[in-house]
Each structure stands twice: as structure tokens, then as C-alpha cells.
């Protein structure tokens, strides 16, 4: 990763950390108590979640066929316009509920859900 991209990611994380609407427990929750949920109809795969997440929870990749088929026709067009890229949470069990991803996402496509 270039130094410029690293600095931009660090700045995004600082802005997200200072956001007054940041949900969660400021990275103090035990792993596995919270999980981020991505709304694939809203996500444009811009990678802000990856840049700010301190626990490497996210990846951006091509939307799964089943997730694509579950979208409405308007959301499918939007997903195609964004090269069928969307965020997924393969390491959701590592989430510590810092909420940085929620406030950093420009599409407001991420929510935190408290698990049992």
C-alpha cells in the first residue's frame, strides 16, 4: 500500500473515531458480541470499511450470485454500475463493535447488530 493511501486511510479512521453518531462500544466489546451487517443494495464497494476497520473484518469482492438475485431490479442496476463489487464480513467474529465502519461508509450500508 502506498504511503498516500495509508495516510488517507488513517485520516478516515480519525474522522470516524470522532463522529458523534458512532455506534457500538468503541472497540471495547468482546469479539463475537457484535457483528456488522452489509446492505448489498446500498454498498458500492468503495472500501472505506476496509480502511478504517482495525480488526480486518471486511473484504470487498464480487457480489455472490445468490445475494445479487435477492436484490430488487433497481439495486441490481446499481450493483452492475459499481462493477458488482460489495463488502462482505468473512471475519465478523473478530468485530469489537468500534463502529468505525458504520460512520465511515459513504452509502450508510453498514449497521452493527448485537448478538445474543
C-alpha positions in Angstrom: 0.0 0.0 0.0 1.4 3.4 -0.9 2.1 6.0 1.8 -0.6 8.3 0.4 -3.2 5.6 0.6 -2.1 4.6 4.1 -2.3 8.3 5.3 -5.8 8.7 3.7 -7.0 5.5 5.5 -5.6 6.8 8.8 -7.4 10.1 8.3 -10.7 8.4 7.5 -10.3 6.3 10.7 -9.6 9.5 12.8 -12.7 11.2 11.4 -14.8 8.1 12.0 -13.5 7.8 15.6 -14.6 11.4 16.3 -18.0 11.0 14.7 -20.8 11.8 17.3 -23.1 9.2 15.9 -20.6 6.3 16.1 -22.5 3.2 17.4 -21.1 0.2 19.3 -18.7 0.1 22.2 -15.6 1.9 20.9 -13.7 -1.3 20.3 -14.1 -2.5 23.8 -16.6 -5.3 23.2 -15.5 -8.9 23.3 -15.1 -10.4 19.9 -18.3 -12.1 18.7 -20.7 -10.0 20.7 -21.5 -7.7 17.8 -21.5 -8.2 14.1 -21.5 -5.8 11.1 -24.3 -6.3 8.5 -23.8 -5.0 5.0 -26.8 -3.9 2.9 -25.7 -5.1 -0.6 -28.4 -2.9 -2.2 -26.6 0.2 -0.8 -23.0 -0.9 -0.8 -20.9 0.4 -3.7 -17.7 -1.3 -2.8 -15.7 1.8 -2.1 -13.6 0.1 0.6 -13.9 2.7 3.3 -14.9 -0.1 5.8 -11.6 -1.9 5.0 -9.6 1.2 5.5 -11.0 2.0 8.9 -11.6 -1.4 10.5 -8.8 -2.2 13.0 -9.7 -5.9 13.2 -9.7 -6.8 9.5 -13.3 -7.8 9.4 -14.2 -6.7 5.9 -13.3 -7.6 2.3 -14.7 -6.2 -0.9 -15.3 -8.5 -3.8 -17.8 -9.5 -6.5 -21.3 -10.0 -5.1 -22.3 -13.6 -4.7 -24.9 -14.7 -7.2 -27.5 -15.5 -4.5 -27.1 -12.1 -3.0 -27.4 -10.5 -6.4 -30.5 -12.4 -7.2 -32.1 -11.4 -3.9 -31.8 -7.7 -4.9 -34.6 -5.7 -6.5 -34.2 -4.7 -10.1 -33.1 -1.1 -9.3 -30.5 -2.3 -6.8 -29.2 -4.8 -9.4 -28.6 -2.0 -11.9 -26.8 0.0 -9.2 -24.6 -3.0 -8.4 -23.8 -3.5 -12.0 -22.8 0.2 -12.3 -20.3 -0.4 -9.5 -18.7 -3.4 -11.2 -20.7 -5.9 -9.0 -18.4 -5.0 -6.0 -19.7 -5.1 -2.5 -18.4 -5.6 1.0 -18.6 -8.9 2.9 -17.6 -9.7 6.5 -15.7 -13.0 6.4 -14.2 -12.3 9.8 -17.3 -10.9 11.5 -16.4 -12.9 14.6 -13.4 -10.6 15.1 -15.7 -7.5 15.4 -15.2 -5.5 18.6 -18.0 -3.0 17.9 -15.9 0.1 17.4 -18.5 1.4 14.9 -15.9 3.0 12.7 -17.2 1.1 9.6 -20.7 2.4 10.2 -19.8 6.1 10.2 -17.1 5.8 7.5 -19.4 4.1 4.9 -20.5 6.8 2.5 -23.6 4.8 1.4 -24.7 4.1 5.0 -24.7 0.4 4.0 -23.4 -1.0 7.3 -25.1 -1.5 10.6 -23.9 -3.1 13.8 -26.0 -5.8 15.3 -25.7 -7.0 18.9 -25.7 -10.8 19.1 -27.0 -12.9 21.9 
